[in-house]
Amino acid sequence: MRARQRSLGVLAATLLLSVLAACGGSEGDGGSGTDAVAAPRIDEVEVSSDPRAFSGVVNVDVDDPIDPVEAGEQALPVTLTDAQGTEVTVTDTSRVLALDLYGTLSRTVFELGMGDTLVGRDLSTQFDEATDLPLVTSAGGHDLNAESLLALEPTLIITDTSLGPWDVILQMRDAGVPVVVVDSGRNLDNVAEITQMVADSLGVPAAGTALGERTEGEIADVRAKIEAAAPGENERLRTVFLYVRGAANVYYMFGEGSGADDLISAVGAYDVASEIGWKGMRPVTAEGLIDASPELVVMMTKGLESTGGVDGLLEKVPALAQTPAGQNQRFVTIEDSLILGYGPATAEVLNGLSVAVLAPESLT
């Protein structure tokens, strides 16, 4: 029951995030004041003896090139039951769309060795191999466009509920396009499960097993290294995750069940959300920030940029300026499409964030 409650909580959070993303798109009306720096390996850096002594913004660059597994022999047709309980039969994967808020599904298709089947992309699919594909989401946003989808004549759509409007997906089904919906809840426990459903949809289940095992192995390896480097529980930086879109005046703090809680705990920081009972995604309040008293704030890179950088954020959210994180301007940012995507790049995201949290001097 607890596992199902968590799954539902993460799903609700992801649905809300899609609404927030539609408000902000990918706009940026200011700079964070720091360039992104590629992170070294966490086991190769000198961990700060006092991470609380560090002040400033660390913008992490994650360099994780596509490394496809062997797709193996494809077996079609395939019939499967998707995450919504819908039975879907796939007979043709010559023209595939893999669409979600983070670009994780398209990245997964490429990592499965099936990238040449993709005929379009969502806004968050920004890796080099896919940037020439036509966009099927609105310019600067994440809304699906039915005309753009149908114009590409897809033979299969793999998606989740993080993009909308949902009526567009229903239109695709009404038009006879097979649509496989994977779990929208993203966390460290279901990366392989989502990978496998994508692979099954493409008729390459063996590739899904290989990629899932590889990804889980990479995650386990980096988490072990982070735990070896991290301080004791009582010494970890009190941390919150803020979702911000300044132009749309959107300021949210992510709590338990949002996916951010998994991330914060896994990189050697202390997730304050459980301590203050902050669940899901809720608008930032002065009371919530003061109760949390964060020493570190984790954000999406474009989120911080959208406020005009740290100074702009502290001006727009005065209560944040009263916290240790605000007073020390201690912020960590990472690319929007990666930070909560929980896909094949998860291990690299964890490594980069852990270095920024535990050894920030190495990134400045």
N, C-alpha and C positions, 0 to 999 in steps of 0.2 A: 504493500500500500504506500509506504514512504517513497519507494522508487517511482511509483506512478504519479504521486503528488508532485514530486520533483520534476518529472517529465512534463506534466501539465503546466507547472509554473514556468519552466523554461520556454515552452511553446507560447504561453501568453506573453512572456517578455519579448520573444522574437517578433510576435505579431505587432506589439506596440512599437518596437524598434523600426519596423518597416514604415509605420506611420510617421515616426520622427524623421526618418531618413528622407521621406518624401517632402517634408517641410524644408529640409536644408540642402538636399542634393549634394553637390560636391563643391559648393561655393567656398571661397576664402577671401575675406576682405582685410587681411592683415597678415603679419608674419609672426611666427612663434619666437623669432629671435635666435634661432639656432639651426644649423644644418644637420641633416640626418647623418649619423655615423654608423658604419658597419660594425656590428658587435663581434668581438672575439669570442672564443669558447669560454664558458663559465669556469671550466677547470684549468684554464690557462691564464687567468687574471688574478691579481692580488685583491682579495676582498677587503673592502674598507674596514678598518678597525672601528670606525665610528661613522656609519652612514648618515647619522643625524647632523653631522658637521658639514655636509655638502649642501650647497645652495645653488639653485639654478635649474634650467630646463635641459633635459636630455632627450633628444629626438633619435630614436633607434631606427636604423636601416636594416631590414632583413633581406639578405641575399640568398635566395633558395631557388636555384634554377630547376626547370622541369627535368625530371629523370624518370622516364617511363619504364614500367615493368613490361615484361613480355606479355602481349595481349593473349597469345595462344590462339587456338582454333575457336572461331566464333560458332555458336550454335543457335540458330534461329529456325522457326519461331520460338519464342519463350513466353510463357504465361506466368505472371507473378501477382501477388497481392501487395499493394503499396501501403504506405504508412497510415492511410486513411481507411484501409480495409477495402479498397476498390480493386477488383480483379482486372488486370490489364494484359492484353496480348500484344506483343511486339513482333512484327514480321519484317521490318525494314529499318536499318539504322544508317542509311545513306545520307540523311539530312537531319541532324540532331540539334536541338537547342537544350542547353543545360543552364538553368537560370535561377539565381538566388541573390539575396542581398549582398553577399560577400564575394561572389565570384568563386566560391568554394567548389561548386558542382562542375563548372567548366574546367577548373584546375584538375579536379579528380578525373574527368574524362581524358584530359591530356596525359595524366600520370598513368592511366590504364592503357596507354598506347593507342587510344582511339581518337586523338585530337583532330585527325583529318575528317572526321564525320561531322564536326561542328560547322554550322552555316551562319551563326549569329552569336551575339554576346550581350550580356547585361553591362551596366555602367561600371560595376566593380571588377569586371574581368579586365585587368590592366597588364597582365604579364605579356612579354614580347611576342610570344608565339600566337597570341590571339588578338592583338590590337588592330589588325587589319580586317577583322570580321565586322560586319555591319551591326550597329546598335539596334536593339529591339525595345529598349527602355527609353523613356522620355529624356530629352536633352537636359543634362544637369540634374536628373532625378532618377527615381527607381520605379516609376509607373510603367506597367506593360502596355504596349500598344498593339491592339488586335490586328490592325492592318499591316503593321510591320512584321508581325509574326506570320500571318498567312501568306504574305508576299514571298517569304522564304520557302514556302511549301515544305514545312517540316514533316518528317515521317515519324518523329518521336520527340516529345518534350519531357525533360526531367526537371522537376522544380520542387519547391516547397511553398509554404504559405507566407514567406517573408516578403514576397513581392505582390503587388496588387494592381488594379482591382481584381478580385477573385472571379468576377464575371467574365473576365477575359479568358481565364483558364477554362471556364465552363463553355465558352464559345469555341475554344479549340476542340474540346471533346465533341461538341455538337457538330463540328465540321469534320469529324471522323479521325482526328489526330490522336493517337495514343498518348496519354499523359500519365506519367508515373510521379507520384508525390512522395518525397522522402520526408523524414522527420525534420521539422523546423527547429526543434530543441537542440542546441549545440552545447556540448560539454566534453570533458575529457573521456567520458565513459562510452560514448557512442560514435566515435570517429570511424572505427572499423565497420560498424553496422551500416552507417550511411554509405561508406565506400562500397560495401558489398551490394547494397541495393542498386547503386549506380551501375556497377559491373554486371549484375544480373539483368538489368534492363537492356544493356548493350549486348547481351549474349556471350559475355566473357567472364563467367564466374570464377575461373581459376586465377585470372588477373586480379580480381577483387580480393581474393584470399591473400594473394602475394602482396598486394599493395597495403591491405589492412594490417597484415602481420608486420610488414616493414615499418609502417607508420607507428603502430603501437610500440614496436621495439625501439624506435628512435625517441618516442615520448618517454618511455620507461628509462632509457639511458640518460637523457638529459635531466629528468626529474631526480634520478639518483645523484647526479653530479650537483644539482642545485641544493638538494638536501644536505650533501656533504659540505657545501660552502656556506649555507645559511646559518644565521645565529639561532639560538634557542628561541622557543615560542615567545617568551616574555621580552625578548630583545628586538623583535622584528618591527619594522616601521608600520605604524598604523596607516592603512591605505584605503582610499575610496576610488571608485571609477566614476568619472563624470562624462555624460554624453551632452555635447553642447553644439548648437547651431545658432550662432550669434545673430545672423541676419533674420532668422525666424523667431528670435527671442525664445529659444528652446533650451532649457537647462534641467537636466535630469541626473539623479544619482541612482546608480544601479546597485541592487542589493542581492539578497539570497534568491537563488533560482534564476538569475539573469544571465548566467554564464560568466559574468565578470568575477563572481565569487570564486569559482574554480580557478580562474586565471591568476587572481591575486595570491591565493594560497599556494599555488604551484610554483610561483617565482620567488618564494622566500620572503614574502611580505605577510602582514597580518590583516585579514579582511575584517574591517570594523563593522560591516553590515549586520552580522549575526549578533554582535554585542549590543547594538542599539535597536535590533528588531526591524531593520529596514529590508523589506521584502520586495522582490520584483524590481520594476522601474517606476520611480515616482519623481514628481517635480522637486527640485531642490528647495529646501526651506532653510531659513536661518537657524531654526531650532535643530534641524537634522544635522547641519554642518557643525554646529557648536557641540552637539552631543557626540558626534563622530570624532571631532578633534583630530583630523587626519594630519599625519606628518608627511605624507606623500599623496599626490593625486596622479592617477593614470588616465590618459585621455587619447582620443583619436587625433592624429596630427592636424587634419583639416578642421577639427572641432576647435582646437586652440587658435588656429589661424583665423577662424571666422569671427573671433571676438577682438582681433587686433593684437593677439599675443597675451602674455601674462598680465601686463598692466591693464589691458582692456577687460580681461576676465575678472580681475579683482575689483575693477570699477563697477562692472555690471552685477557682480555677486559679492557685495560688501562683507557678508558674513564669512566668506572664504578668507578674506584678508585677516581675519581675527584668529585663524587656525595656525598651527605650526607650519603646515604646508604653505599657506599663503604668506606668512611672515618671512619664510625662507625661500619663497618662490621655487619650491621643490616640486617639479612636474616631470613626468615621463610620458612621451608620446610615441606612437607607432602608427604606421599606415592604416587608414580606416578599414580597408578591405581585408586586412589580415587579423586584426586584433581579437575579434571574436568569431572568426570563421571556422575554427576547429576542423581543418582539413589536412591535406598532405603536408602543409607548411607548419603545422602546429609545433613540432619540436623546435624549429628555428625561431618561432615567435617566443616560446618559453625561454629559450636560451638568451635571445636579445633582451627581453624584459628583465630577466634575472640579473644580467650584467648591469643593466641600468639601475636596478634596485640595490644590488649588493656591491657593485664596484663602479659607481658612476664616474669616477675620475678617469677610468680607462676609455670613456667615450667623449671626453672633452679635450 
